[in-house]
Amino acid sequence: MGLFAELRDACAPTWQAYVDHEFVRCLGDGSLPEGAFKDYLVQDYLFLIQFARAYALSGYKAQSVDDLRGAHEALGAILNELPLHERLCARWDLTPDELAMAEEKSATVAYTRFVLDVGMSGDLLDLNVALAPCVIGYAEIGQALAPRLAANPEHRFGEWIAEYAGEAYQHSADVATARLDDLMDQPLSSSRRSQLERTFATATRCEAQFWQSALA
């Protein structure tokens, strides 16, 4: 069992509350209110900007050329998500500049700054553990919702589902999963494992709170 699976299983109820959140279920069955989807997209755009900074930080924290390449690839994957949000938000006549200038909600600030704080105070493994619930969790959600899109090609949220169920994003998640094991270059002590479990669980709770903030 890899590190990601161990961390996920250590907070199984928290993980389930994230990947099977009401927001995700409503998105999957098409019943999510338009206003909630718009709110989510705007906040996720701001979220991705901060996560891009976190991946840039991982480049600074790099200890090898392979670390630098990994940071570069991950940063590129995050930046490649922004056009999806820009296209979807264009239906409300929101421009990229307007998205970038939107006000961050408390859940967005709490989550993104937590990740950046972990990255600043810890090492590259700490940072990647904090990033993992988002990157890998969205791939799991995309796979779970893919049958909805297959059954209904005109799904209201089909473009979003296709993005995260797609091969490119699934590859990014696989790389992130393997990266955790690569960074764990020696057996973890019990105290170190507990620390990583707390980081992972906190980031996972932040994900669920991020969904919830769009429904509020």
C-alpha positions in Angstrom: 0.0 0.0 0.0 1.4 3.4 -1.0 1.6 6.5 1.2 -1.5 8.1 -0.3 -3.7 5.1 0.4 -2.4 4.8 3.9 -3.2 8.5 4.6 -6.6 8.3 3.0 -7.5 5.2 5.0 -6.3 6.8 8.2 -9.1 9.4 7.8 -11.6 7.3 5.9 -14.8 9.0 7.3 -13.3 12.5 6.5 -12.3 11.4 3.1 -15.7 10.0 2.4 -17.4 13.2 3.5 -15.2 15.0 0.9 -15.6 12.8 -2.2 -19.3 12.0 -1.5 -20.3 15.5 -0.3 -23.7 16.8 -1.1 -22.2 19.2 -3.6 -20.6 16.3 -5.5 -23.8 14.3 -5.5 -25.8 17.2 -6.8 -23.2 18.0 -9.4 -23.3 14.3 -10.5 -27.1 14.1 -10.8 -27.4 17.5 -12.4 -29.5 19.1 -9.5 -26.8 21.5 -8.3 -28.2 25.1 -8.4 -26.6 27.3 -11.0 -25.7 29.8 -8.4 -23.8 27.3 -6.3 -21.9 26.1 -9.4 -21.0 29.7 -10.3 -19.9 30.4 -6.7 -17.7 27.3 -6.7 -16.1 28.1 -10.1 -15.2 31.6 -9.0 -13.7 30.5 -5.7 -11.9 27.5 -7.3 -10.3 29.9 -9.8 -8.9 31.9 -6.9 -8.0 28.6 -5.2 -6.0 27.4 -8.2 -4.0 30.6 -8.3 -2.9 30.0 -4.7 -2.2 26.3 -5.4 -0.1 27.4 -8.4 2.0 29.4 -5.8 2.2 26.3 -3.7 3.6 24.3 -6.6 6.0 27.1 -7.4 7.1 26.8 -3.7 7.7 23.1 -4.3 10.2 24.1 -6.9 12.0 26.3 -4.4 12.0 23.4 -2.0 13.4 21.0 -4.6 16.5 19.0 -3.7 17.2 17.5 -7.1 16.6 18.0 -10.8 13.8 15.4 -10.6 12.1 17.4 -7.9 12.3 20.5 -10.1 10.8 18.6 -13.0 8.0 17.3 -10.9 7.2 20.8 -9.6 7.2 22.1 -13.1 4.9 19.4 -14.4 2.5 19.9 -11.4 2.5 23.7 -11.8 1.7 23.2 -15.5 -1.2 20.9 -14.7 -2.7 23.4 -12.2 -2.4 26.3 -14.8 -4.1 24.1 -17.4 -7.2 23.9 -15.2 -7.7 27.7 -15.3 -9.1 27.8 -18.9 -11.9 25.4 -17.9 -13.1 27.8 -15.3 -12.7 30.7 -17.7 -14.8 29.0 -20.3 -17.5 28.0 -17.9 -17.6 31.4 -16.3 -18.0 33.1 -19.6 -21.6 32.0 -19.6 -22.1 34.7 -16.9 -20.0 37.2 -18.9 -17.2 37.0 -16.3 -13.8 37.7 -17.7 -10.5 36.2 -16.4 -9.6 39.6 -14.9 -12.9 39.8 -13.0 -12.4 36.2 -11.7 -8.9 37.0 -10.5 -10.2 40.1 -8.7 -13.1 38.4 -7.0 -13.2 38.3 -3.2 -11.9 35.1 -1.6 -14.4 33.5 0.8 -13.2 32.4 4.2 -13.1 28.7 3.2 -10.9 29.5 0.3 -8.5 31.6 2.4 -8.4 28.9 5.2 -7.6 26.1 2.8 -5.0 27.7 0.5 -3.1 29.5 3.3 -3.0 26.2 5.3 -1.3 24.5 2.4 1.1 27.4 1.9 1.9 27.4 5.6 2.6 23.7 5.6 4.9 24.2 2.6 6.8 27.1 4.1 7.3 25.4 7.5 7.8 21.8 6.3 9.7 20.0 3.6 8.7 18.8 0.1 6.9 15.7 1.5 4.8 17.9 3.9 3.8 20.2 1.0 2.9 17.3 -1.3 0.8 15.6 1.4 -1.1 18.9 1.9 -1.7 19.2 -1.8 -2.7 15.5 -2.3 -6.4 15.6 -1.3 -7.2 18.1 -3.9 -5.2 16.7 -6.8 -5.9 13.1 -6.2 -9.4 13.5 -4.8 -10.7 15.3 -7.9 -9.5 12.4 -10.0 -11.4 10.0 -7.8 -14.5 12.2 -8.1 -14.1 12.5 -11.8 -14.0 8.7 -12.2 -17.0 8.3 -10.0 -19.1 10.8 -12.0 -17.9 9.6 -15.4 -20.8 7.1 -15.8 -23.2 10.0 -15.4 -21.7 11.8 -18.4 -21.6 8.5 -20.4 -25.3 8.0 -19.7 -26.2 11.6 -20.6 -23.8 13.3 -23.0 -25.8 16.6 -22.6 -25.2 16.6 -18.8 -25.4 20.2 -17.4 -22.0 19.8 -15.9 -20.5 17.5 -18.5 -17.5 19.7 -19.3 -16.5 19.8 -15.7 -16.9 16.0 -15.3 -15.0 15.4 -18.5 -12.1 17.5 -17.4 -11.5 15.5 -14.2 -12.4 12.1 -15.6 -10.2 12.7 -18.6 -6.9 11.0 -19.3 -4.7 14.1 -18.8 -6.0 14.9 -15.3 -6.0 11.2 -14.3 -2.4 11.1 -15.3 -1.6 14.1 -13.2 -3.2 12.4 -10.2 -1.3 9.2 -10.8 2.0 11.2 -10.9 1.0 13.0 -7.6 0.3 9.6 -6.0 3.6 8.2 -7.1 5.4 11.4 -6.0 4.4 10.8 -2.4 6.1 7.5 -2.4 9.2 8.9 -4.1 9.5 11.6 -1.5 9.2 9.1 1.3 12.8 8.0 0.9 13.0 6.2 4.3 10.6 4.5 6.7 8.5 7.0 8.6 8.7 7.1 12.4 5.4 7.0 14.3 5.6 10.7 15.1 6.4 11.6 11.5 3.5 9.5 10.2 1.1 11.1 12.7 2.2 14.5 11.6 1.5 13.7 7.9 -1.8 12.1 8.8 -2.9 15.3 10.6 -1.9 17.4 7.6 -3.7 15.1 5.1 -6.8 15.0 7.3 -6.9 18.8 7.7 -6.6 19.4 4.0 -9.3 16.8 3.4 -11.7 18.6 5.9 -10.9 21.9 4.1 -12.0 20.3 0.8 -15.4 19.4 2.3 -15.7 22.9 3.7 -14.9 24.3 0.4 -17.8 22.4 -1.2 -20.0 23.4 1.6 -19.2 27.1 1.2 -20.7 27.0 -2.3 -24.0 25.7 -0.9 -24.2 28.3 1.8 
